[in-house]
Amino acid sequence: MRRPAKPQKRVVTVFSSLKKTLKGLLGLKDHTVIVTIEPKEKSAGSSRRSEKSEKKSKAKERERAPRRDKAPAEGRPEREARPKQERPRKSERRERPQESAPAVPAPKPERPAALKEVPPAEGKTRFLDLPLHEDVQFGIQHAGFEYCTPIQALTLPALLEGRDLAGKAQTGTGKTAAFLLAVFTRLLNHPLEERKPGCPRALVLAPTRELAMQIQKDAEVLEIFTGLTSVVVFGGMDHEKQRRSLEQPVDLVIGTPGRIIDYSRGGSLKLSKVEVLVIDEADRMLDMGFIPDVKRIVSQLPRKGERQTLLFSATLEDHILRLASGWLAEPVIVESEPEKMVSENIEQTFYSVLRDEKLALLLYILRTEPYDRVLIFGNRKDVNLRLQYDLARFGYEVPVLSGDIPQEKRIKVLERFRAGTEKIVIATDVAARGIHVDDVSLVINYDLPERAEDYVHRIGRTGRAGHNGKSISFLCEYGAYYLPDIEKLLDVQFHSTQPTEDMLKMPEPVPGAKLPKREADRHSSGSRGRGDSRRRPPMRRR
């Protein structure tokens, strides 16, 4: 009789607390050996934490222990031990070092003991021959001026007599210095016993921020020995910071109409004591829609006849003079001769092209024409932005100046343009009024202006201060209609040139050229039908 096989022992490992429970549930027999494990007092997580703490403590002990000097490897110099910088405490980190004091402005130059003698010159008027205040004369000589420009010689005698005046002069002839010298002389000859904050004696209105800034720069140069204070205010900058500048006694305020009205409404600027009102670039001021603002400002000033009012502009048309007659009392009218509206130093060239050929001709001019600084004019902002995009495709990164560009950005562009780091700038007529650079070598009218007066303003950016300049204008099938008005204004007849085939040959775009982000999806201007235009894809309907 066979014996039954002896059952093999099974080993089950469980915790002691589950031993009885498993026997009842699983029906474990006697031959099953249950090995129990007693749980440790610490959990696995706490054990891992303890191991980490032990490692940290050992690491600290190693850091505290003195290090043994190791012999440097052969051929390697022994490095010097750097002292370990202790981390400052939390309280110490909160105490930040005080900011350094602002740079001390350069001291003003000392006034000379006597005025420098200027020899007489035939056909020229010396500033010394005019009854200007002595402190003003010192400022003139400090700026390096000796003889008057034609507009200064014509206007200063009447201005110094206190007469109202409407002066017609092109840009860059010195008309700004003319009214500043007259204003400073009047204020110095009739000083006030008490100067009140925000209560100027003279007010200069300018149509653009750039022009207001340029007038302020000229004023700072000429008033250097007078003790007078001038302030400039305009939109696009810190409103509160400019308002604080009016909290001090001020003699001359220069600004744009909108910002002048803002401060007068808020009480920071009081115009009831203004003795001299100057409207610079009067034609542009009125044409830009500032007539209601100018009227509102004039209504806060002393009456006509109780103040001196001056209007300066490159052009003075009949409707402008009729409007200004309500502000001027028996004014002296000073006009430049028509043939002198454009400087003789400017070479004017006209090309007859189709609209689609303008971009190719522009690229040819930029490749072949020698220049230091170039101003390109378009009639509209969208045209200028498309032109900026097209030029970028061919390797020209050109900024655009227009009226709605943030002021800080415009100032930076103008500074780079003056310094010569920016060679080409695209601008509208409004933005170009503030560009005062003496060595603009080339002006390009990509679009011929609709107003003949704007043509005078545009090309007046070049050929200044005795420098030679050049202007090139494109006469397309649309812009040619404006040429007769320009010829009539300047009393001259221009002859256009037909460009050659080589001049109208479109080059290949630069691979990988950096394109403006805002215009990267717009089609090219003036290059349709040439196979290189980029059209906007059709919009999807949602």
C-alpha positions as CSV (number, residue, x, y, z in Angstrom):
1,M,0.0,0.0,0.0
2,R,1.4,3.3,-1.2
3,R,1.9,6.1,1.3
4,P,0.4,9.4,0.3
5,A,3.0,12.0,-0.8
6,K,4.1,14.2,2.0
7,P,2.8,17.8,1.3
8,Q,5.5,20.4,0.7
9,K,5.7,23.2,3.1
10,R,4.6,26.6,1.9
11,V,6.2,29.8,3.2
12,V,4.0,32.9,3.4
13,T,5.5,36.1,4.8
14,V,3.1,38.5,6.3
15,F,3.0,41.0,9.1
16,S,2.2,39.7,12.5
17,S,-1.0,41.7,12.8
18,L,-2.4,39.8,9.7
19,K,-1.5,36.2,10.8
20,K,-4.8,35.2,12.4
21,T,-6.8,37.0,9.8
22,L,-5.1,35.2,6.9
23,K,-5.5,31.8,8.5
24,G,-9.2,32.2,8.7
25,L,-9.8,33.8,5.3
26,L,-7.4,31.6,3.3
27,G,-7.9,28.3,5.2
28,L,-4.2,27.8,5.6
29,K,-3.3,24.3,6.8
30,D,-0.8,23.3,9.4
31,H,1.9,22.6,6.9
32,T,1.9,26.3,5.9
33,V,4.6,28.2,7.7
34,I,3.8,31.8,8.3
35,V,6.7,34.1,8.8
36,T,5.8,37.3,10.5
37,I,7.7,40.6,10.2
38,E,7.5,43.1,13.0
39,P,7.1,46.7,11.6
40,K,9.8,49.1,12.4
41,E,9.1,52.2,14.5
42,K,10.0,54.6,11.6
43,S,8.4,54.6,8.2
44,A,10.2,54.4,4.9
45,G,9.8,58.1,4.3
46,S,11.2,59.0,7.6
47,S,14.1,56.6,7.0
48,R,14.9,58.3,3.7
49,R,14.8,61.7,5.4
50,S,17.1,60.4,8.1
51,E,19.6,59.2,5.5
52,K,19.6,62.6,3.8
53,S,20.2,64.3,7.1
54,E,23.1,62.0,7.8
55,K,24.6,62.8,4.5
56,K,24.2,66.5,5.1
57,S,25.8,66.2,8.5
58,K,28.7,64.2,7.1
59,A,29.1,66.9,4.4
60,K,29.2,69.6,7.0
61,E,31.8,67.7,9.0
62,R,34.0,67.4,5.8
63,E,33.7,71.2,5.2
64,R,34.7,71.9,8.8
65,A,37.6,69.6,8.7
66,P,40.8,71.3,7.4
67,R,41.5,70.5,3.8
68,R,44.7,68.8,2.9
69,D,46.9,70.6,0.4
70,K,47.0,68.6,-2.8
71,A,50.0,68.8,-5.0
72,P,49.1,70.5,-8.3
73,A,49.4,68.5,-11.4
74,E,52.5,68.8,-13.5
75,G,52.4,71.8,-15.8
76,R,49.5,73.4,-14.1
77,P,49.9,76.5,-11.9
78,E,48.5,76.2,-8.4
79,R,45.2,78.2,-8.1
80,E,44.8,80.7,-5.4
81,A,42.0,79.9,-3.0
82,R,39.2,82.4,-3.3
83,P,37.5,83.5,-0.1
84,K,33.9,82.4,0.1
85,Q,31.5,85.3,0.1
86,E,29.0,85.0,2.9
87,R,25.4,85.5,1.9
88,P,24.0,88.6,3.6
89,R,21.2,88.1,6.1
90,K,17.6,88.7,5.1
91,S,17.5,92.0,6.9
92,E,20.6,93.1,5.2
93,R,19.4,92.2,1.8
94,R,16.4,94.4,2.2
95,E,18.6,97.4,2.7
96,R,19.4,98.4,-0.8
97,P,22.3,100.8,-1.5
98,Q,21.2,104.3,-2.2
99,E,21.2,105.4,-5.8
100,S,24.0,107.5,-6.9
101,A,23.3,111.2,-7.2
102,P,22.3,112.5,-10.6
103,A,25.1,114.0,-12.7
104,V,25.8,117.6,-12.0
105,P,25.0,119.7,-15.1
106,A,27.9,121.4,-16.7
107,P,28.4,124.9,-15.3
108,K,27.4,127.8,-17.6
109,P,30.3,129.6,-19.2
110,E,31.4,132.9,-17.7
111,R,30.2,136.0,-19.4
112,P,33.0,137.8,-21.2
113,A,34.1,141.2,-20.0
114,A,33.3,142.8,-23.3
115,L,31.7,142.1,-26.6
116,K,33.9,141.0,-29.5
117,E,34.3,143.5,-32.4
118,V,32.9,142.3,-35.7
119,P,34.2,144.0,-38.8
120,P,31.6,145.5,-41.2
121,A,30.7,143.5,-44.3
122,E,29.2,144.9,-47.5
123,G,25.5,143.9,-47.9
124,K,25.4,142.3,-44.4
125,T,23.9,143.6,-41.1
126,R,25.8,143.0,-37.9
127,F,24.0,142.0,-34.8
128,L,26.0,144.7,-33.0
129,D,24.3,147.3,-35.2
130,L,20.9,146.4,-33.7
131,P,19.5,147.6,-30.3
132,L,19.6,144.2,-28.7
133,H,20.1,143.8,-25.0
134,E,23.8,143.4,-24.0
135,D,23.1,140.0,-22.4
136,V,21.5,138.8,-25.6
137,Q,24.5,140.1,-27.6
138,F,26.8,137.9,-25.5
139,G,24.6,134.9,-26.2
140,I,24.7,135.6,-29.9
141,Q,28.5,135.8,-30.0
142,H,28.7,132.7,-27.7
143,A,26.6,130.8,-30.4
144,G,29.1,132.0,-33.1
145,F,26.8,134.4,-34.9
146,E,28.1,137.7,-36.3
147,Y,25.8,138.8,-39.2
148,C,22.1,138.6,-39.6
149,T,20.4,136.4,-42.2
150,P,18.2,138.3,-44.7
151,I,15.0,137.5,-42.7
152,Q,16.6,138.6,-39.5
153,A,17.8,141.9,-41.0
154,L,14.3,142.5,-42.3
155,T,12.3,141.6,-39.2
156,L,14.4,142.5,-36.2
157,P,14.1,146.3,-36.5
158,A,10.3,146.1,-36.5
159,L,10.2,143.5,-33.8
160,L,12.4,145.5,-31.5
161,E,10.0,148.4,-31.9
162,G,7.2,146.2,-30.6
163,R,5.3,146.0,-33.9
164,D,3.1,143.1,-34.9
165,L,4.6,141.2,-37.8
166,A,3.8,138.5,-40.3
167,G,7.0,137.1,-41.8
168,K,7.3,134.9,-44.9
169,A,10.5,132.9,-44.9
170,Q,11.6,129.5,-45.9
171,T,12.8,126.9,-43.3
172,G,16.4,127.2,-42.2
173,T,16.7,131.0,-42.7
174,G,17.0,132.0,-39.1
175,K,13.4,133.1,-38.4
176,T,13.4,131.2,-35.1
177,A,16.4,133.2,-33.8
178,A,14.8,136.4,-35.0
179,F,11.7,136.2,-32.8
180,L,13.7,134.7,-29.9
181,L,16.2,137.6,-29.9
182,A,13.3,140.1,-30.0
183,V,11.4,138.4,-27.2
184,F,14.5,138.2,-24.9
185,T,15.4,141.8,-25.5
186,R,11.8,142.9,-24.6
187,L,11.7,140.9,-21.4
188,L,15.2,142.2,-20.3
189,N,14.4,145.8,-21.1
190,H,11.2,145.6,-19.0
191,P,11.9,143.3,-16.0
192,L,9.2,142.4,-13.5
193,E,9.7,142.8,-9.8
194,E,8.1,139.5,-9.1
195,R,8.0,136.4,-11.3
196,K,5.2,134.0,-10.6
197,P,5.1,130.2,-11.3
198,G,3.3,129.1,-14.4
199,C,2.8,132.7,-15.5
200,P,4.9,133.3,-18.7
201,R,5.4,136.6,-20.4
202,A,5.9,135.1,-23.8
203,L,4.3,132.2,-25.5
204,V,5.4,130.4,-28.7
205,L,3.0,128.0,-30.5
206,A,4.4,125.3,-32.8
207,P,2.4,122.7,-34.8
208,T,4.6,119.7,-34.0
209,R,6.5,118.4,-31.1
210,E,9.8,118.2,-32.9
211,L,9.6,121.9,-33.9
212,A,8.8,122.9,-30.3
213,M,11.9,120.9,-29.1
214,Q,14.1,122.6,-31.7
215,I,12.9,126.1,-30.7
216,Q,13.6,125.2,-27.1
217,K,17.2,124.2,-28.0
218,D,17.7,127.5,-29.8
219,A,16.3,129.4,-26.8
220,E,18.7,127.6,-24.4
221,V,21.6,128.8,-26.5
222,L,20.6,132.4,-26.8
223,E,19.4,132.9,-23.2
224,I,22.5,131.5,-21.6
225,F,23.6,134.9,-20.2
226,T,20.2,136.4,-19.7
227,G,18.9,134.7,-16.5
228,L,15.6,134.0,-18.3
229,T,13.9,130.6,-18.1
230,S,12.1,128.8,-20.9
231,V,10.0,125.7,-20.8
232,V,8.8,123.4,-23.5
233,V,5.6,121.3,-23.3
234,F,4.1,119.0,-25.8
235,G,2.0,115.8,-26.1
236,G,3.4,112.3,-26.1
237,M,5.5,112.7,-23.0
238,D,5.1,112.6,-19.2
239,H,2.2,114.9,-18.5
240,E,3.0,115.3,-14.8
241,K,6.7,115.8,-15.3
242,Q,6.0,118.7,-17.7
243,R,3.4,120.1,-15.4
244,R,6.0,120.3,-12.6
245,S,8.3,122.3,-14.8
246,L,5.6,125.0,-14.7
247,E,5.7,125.2,-10.9
248,Q,8.7,127.5,-11.1
249,P,8.8,131.1,-12.3
250,V,9.0,130.9,-16.1
251,D,9.5,133.6,-18.7
252,L,8.9,131.8,-22.0
253,V,6.7,128.8,-22.7
254,I,7.0,126.9,-26.0
255,G,4.5,124.2,-26.8
256,T,1.9,122.6,-29.1
257,P,-1.7,124.0,-28.9
258,G,-3.2,120.8,-27.3
259,R,-0.8,120.6,-24.4
260,I,-1.0,124.4,-23.8
261,I,-4.8,124.1,-23.5
262,D,-4.5,121.1,-21.1
263,Y,-2.3,123.0,-18.7
264,S,-4.3,126.2,-18.9
265,R,-7.5,124.3,-18.1
266,G,-5.8,122.6,-15.1
267,G,-4.6,126.0,-13.8
268,S,-0.9,125.1,-14.1
269,L,-0.5,127.6,-16.9
270,K,-1.8,131.2,-16.7
271,L,-1.9,133.1,-19.9
272,S,-3.4,136.4,-18.8
273,K,0.0,138.1,-18.5
274,V,1.5,137.1,-21.9
275,E,3.1,140.1,-23.6
276,V,4.3,138.4,-26.8
277,L,2.6,135.7,-28.8
278,V,4.5,133.9,-31.5
279,I,2.8,131.5,-34.0
280,D,5.5,129.6,-35.8
281,E,4.8,127.7,-39.0
282,A,1.5,129.5,-39.2
283,D,0.3,128.0,-42.5
284,R,0.8,124.4,-41.2
285,M,-0.6,125.3,-37.8
286,L,-3.9,126.5,-39.4
287,D,-4.0,123.8,-42.1
288,M,-3.6,121.0,-39.6
289,G,-6.9,121.9,-38.0
290,F,-5.5,123.8,-35.0
291,I,-7.7,126.9,-35.7
292,P,-10.1,126.2,-32.8
293,D,-7.3,125.5,-30.4
294,V,-5.4,128.7,-31.5
295,K,-8.6,130.7,-31.1
296,R,-9.2,129.3,-27.6
297,I,-5.6,130.1,-26.6
298,V,-5.8,133.7,-28.0
299,S,-9.0,134.3,-26.1
300,Q,-7.1,133.9,-22.8
301,L,-4.4,136.4,-23.7
302,P,-4.5,140.2,-23.4
303,R,-6.4,141.9,-26.2
304,K,-5.0,142.7,-29.6
305,G,-3.0,145.9,-29.3
306,E,-2.1,145.1,-25.7
307,R,0.3,142.4,-26.7
308,Q,2.7,141.8,-29.5
309,T,1.8,139.1,-32.0
310,L,4.2,137.5,-34.5
311,L,3.4,135.0,-37.3
312,F,6.2,133.2,-39.2
313,S,5.8,130.8,-42.0
314,A,7.4,129.5,-45.2
315,T,4.2,130.7,-47.0
316,L,1.5,133.1,-46.2
317,E,-1.6,132.8,-48.3
318,D,-4.4,135.3,-48.4
319,H,-6.9,133.2,-46.4
320,I,-4.3,132.7,-43.7
321,L,-3.6,136.5,-43.5
322,R,-7.3,137.2,-43.4
323,L,-7.7,134.8,-40.5
324,A,-4.6,136.2,-38.7
325,S,-5.8,139.7,-39.1
326,G,-8.1,139.2,-36.2
327,W,-5.0,138.6,-34.0
328,L,-2.5,141.2,-35.4
329,A,-2.8,144.9,-35.0
330,E,-1.5,146.9,-38.0
331,P,1.1,144.3,-38.7
332,V,4.3,144.7,-40.7
333,I,4.3,142.2,-43.6
334,V,7.8,140.8,-44.6
335,E,7.9,138.5,-47.6
336,S,10.8,136.8,-49.3
337,E,11.1,137.0,-53.0
338,P,9.6,134.0,-54.9
339,E,12.9,133.1,-56.5
340,K,14.4,132.9,-53.0
341,M,11.8,130.5,-51.6
342,V,14.1,127.7,-52.6
343,S,17.8,127.9,-51.8
344,E,20.1,128.2,-54.8
345,N,22.2,125.5,-53.3
346,I,19.5,122.9,-54.1
347,E,19.7,120.9,-57.4
348,Q,16.1,119.9,-58.3
349,T,15.5,116.8,-60.6
350,F,12.3,115.4,-61.8
351,Y,11.8,111.8,-63.3
352,S,8.7,110.8,-65.3
353,V,7.8,107.3,-64.3
354,L,4.8,105.0,-63.9
355,R,3.6,104.3,-60.4
356,D,4.7,100.6,-60.8
357,E,8.2,101.8,-61.7
358,K,8.8,104.1,-58.7
359,L,10.3,101.4,-56.4
360,A,12.8,100.2,-59.0
361,L,13.9,103.8,-59.6
362,L,14.2,104.5,-55.9
363,L,16.4,101.4,-55.4
364,Y,18.6,102.5,-58.3
365,I,19.1,106.0,-56.8
366,L,20.0,104.5,-53.4
367,R,22.6,102.3,-55.0
368,T,24.2,104.9,-57.3
369,E,23.6,108.3,-55.7
370,P,26.2,109.4,-53.2
371,Y,24.6,110.6,-50.0
372,D,25.2,111.1,-46.2
373,R,21.5,111.4,-45.2
374,V,18.4,110.9,-47.2
375,L,14.8,111.9,-46.5
376,I,12.1,110.1,-48.5
377,F,8.6,111.7,-48.5
378,G,5.3,110.0,-49.1
379,N,1.9,111.6,-48.9
380,R,0.2,109.0,-46.7
381,K,1.2,106.9,-43.8
382,D,0.1,103.6,-45.4
383,V,2.2,104.4,-48.5
384,N,5.2,105.0,-46.3
385,L,4.7,101.8,-44.4
386,R,4.5,99.7,-47.6
387,L,7.6,101.5,-48.9
388,Q,9.4,100.6,-45.6
389,Y,8.5,97.0,-46.2
390,D,9.6,97.0,-49.8
391,L,12.9,98.6,-49.0
392,A,13.5,96.0,-46.2
393,R,13.1,93.2,-48.8
394,F,16.1,94.6,-50.6
395,G,18.3,95.1,-47.5
396,Y,17.4,98.6,-46.4
397,E,16.2,98.9,-42.8
398,V,14.5,102.3,-42.8
399,P,12.5,103.9,-40.0
400,V,9.3,105.7,-40.7
401,L,8.4,109.0,-39.0
402,S,4.7,110.0,-38.8
403,G,2.5,112.0,-36.6
404,D,1.2,109.0,-34.5
405,I,4.6,107.5,-33.8
406,P,5.3,107.6,-30.0
407,Q,7.4,110.6,-29.1
408,E,10.2,108.7,-27.4
409,K,10.7,106.6,-30.5
410,R,10.6,109.6,-32.8
411,I,13.3,111.3,-30.7
412,K,15.5,108.3,-30.8
413,V,15.1,108.1,-34.6
414,L,16.0,111.8,-35.0
415,E,19.0,111.4,-32.7
416,R,20.3,108.5,-34.8
417,F,19.7,110.5,-38.0
418,R,21.5,113.5,-36.7
419,A,24.4,111.4,-35.5
420,G,24.7,109.7,-38.9
421,T,24.0,106.1,-37.7
422,E,20.6,106.3,-39.5
423,K,21.2,107.2,-43.2
424,I,17.7,107.0,-44.6
425,V,14.4,108.1,-43.0
426,I,10.9,107.9,-44.5
427,A,8.7,110.8,-43.3
428,T,5.4,112.5,-43.7
429,D,5.1,116.3,-44.1
430,V,4.0,116.8,-40.5
431,A,6.8,114.7,-39.0
432,A,9.5,116.4,-41.2
433,R,8.8,119.8,-39.7
434,G,10.8,118.9,-36.7
435,I,13.9,117.6,-38.6
436,H,16.6,120.2,-38.3
437,V,19.7,118.7,-39.7
438,D,22.1,120.9,-41.6
439,D,23.7,118.2,-43.7
440,V,20.8,116.3,-45.3
441,S,22.3,115.6,-48.8
442,L,19.3,114.2,-50.6
443,V,15.5,114.6,-50.5
444,I,13.4,112.2,-52.5
445,N,9.7,113.0,-53.2
446,Y,8.4,109.4,-53.7
447,D,5.0,111.1,-54.0
448,L,4.8,114.6,-55.2
449,P,3.0,116.7,-52.6
450,E,-0.6,117.8,-53.3
451,R,0.2,121.3,-52.0
452,A,2.9,123.4,-53.6
453,E,3.9,124.8,-50.2
454,D,4.7,121.3,-48.9
455,Y,7.2,120.9,-51.8
456,V,9.0,124.0,-50.5
457,H,9.0,122.6,-46.9
458,R,10.3,119.2,-48.1
459,I,13.2,120.3,-50.2
460,G,14.0,122.9,-47.6
461,R,15.4,120.0,-45.5
462,T,18.5,120.0,-47.7
463,G,20.9,122.7,-48.9
464,R,20.8,124.4,-45.5
465,A,23.5,126.5,-43.7
466,G,25.5,126.9,-46.9
467,H,25.6,123.2,-47.8
468,N,24.8,121.9,-51.2
469,G,21.8,119.7,-51.5
470,K,19.7,117.8,-54.1
471,S,16.1,116.9,-54.5
472,I,14.7,114.2,-56.7
473,S,10.9,114.0,-57.4
474,F,8.9,111.2,-59.1
475,L,6.3,112.3,-61.6
476,C,3.9,109.4,-62.0
477,E,0.5,109.4,-63.7
478,Y,-1.1,110.7,-60.5
479,G,1.5,113.1,-59.1
480,A,2.1,115.0,-62.3
481,Y,-1.1,117.0,-61.8
482,Y,0.5,118.8,-58.9
483,L,3.5,120.1,-60.8
484,P,1.9,123.2,-62.3
485,D,1.1,124.6,-58.9
486,I,4.7,124.1,-57.8
487,E,5.9,125.9,-60.9
488,K,3.5,128.7,-60.4
489,L,4.5,129.2,-56.7
490,L,8.2,129.2,-57.5
491,D,7.8,131.1,-60.8
492,V,9.9,128.5,-62.7
493,Q,9.3,125.8,-65.3
494,F,10.8,122.4,-64.6
495,H,11.8,119.8,-67.2
496,S,11.4,116.1,-66.3
497,T,13.8,113.3,-67.3
498,Q,12.9,109.9,-68.6
499,P,14.8,107.1,-66.8
500,T,16.7,104.5,-68.8
501,E,15.9,100.8,-68.8
502,D,18.8,100.1,-66.5
503,M,17.5,102.5,-64.0
504,L,14.1,100.7,-64.0
505,K,15.5,97.2,-63.7
506,M,14.3,95.6,-60.5
507,P,17.0,93.9,-58.5
508,E,16.6,90.6,-56.7
509,P,15.4,90.7,-53.1
510,V,17.9,89.9,-50.4
511,P,17.5,86.3,-49.1
512,G,16.6,86.2,-45.4
513,A,16.1,90.0,-45.2
514,K,14.6,91.2,-41.9
515,L,11.1,92.5,-42.6
516,P,9.0,94.8,-40.5
517,K,6.5,92.8,-38.4
518,R,3.6,95.1,-38.9
519,E,3.9,95.1,-42.7
520,A,5.1,91.6,-43.3
521,D,1.7,90.5,-44.7
522,R,1.1,93.5,-46.9
523,H,1.7,93.4,-50.6
524,S,4.5,95.4,-52.3
525,S,4.0,98.9,-53.4
526,G,5.0,99.9,-56.9
527,S,6.1,96.3,-57.9
528,R,2.9,94.7,-59.2
529,G,3.2,92.5,-62.2
530,R,6.9,91.8,-61.7
531,G,6.5,88.5,-60.1
532,D,8.0,89.6,-56.7
533,S,4.9,91.0,-55.0
534,R,3.5,89.4,-51.9
535,R,-0.2,89.5,-51.7
536,R,-2.3,89.2,-48.6
537,P,-4.0,85.7,-48.5
538,P,-7.8,85.7,-48.5
539,M,-9.5,85.9,-45.1
540,R,-11.2,82.8,-43.8
541,R,-14.8,82.9,-42.8
542,R,-15.6,81.6,-39.4
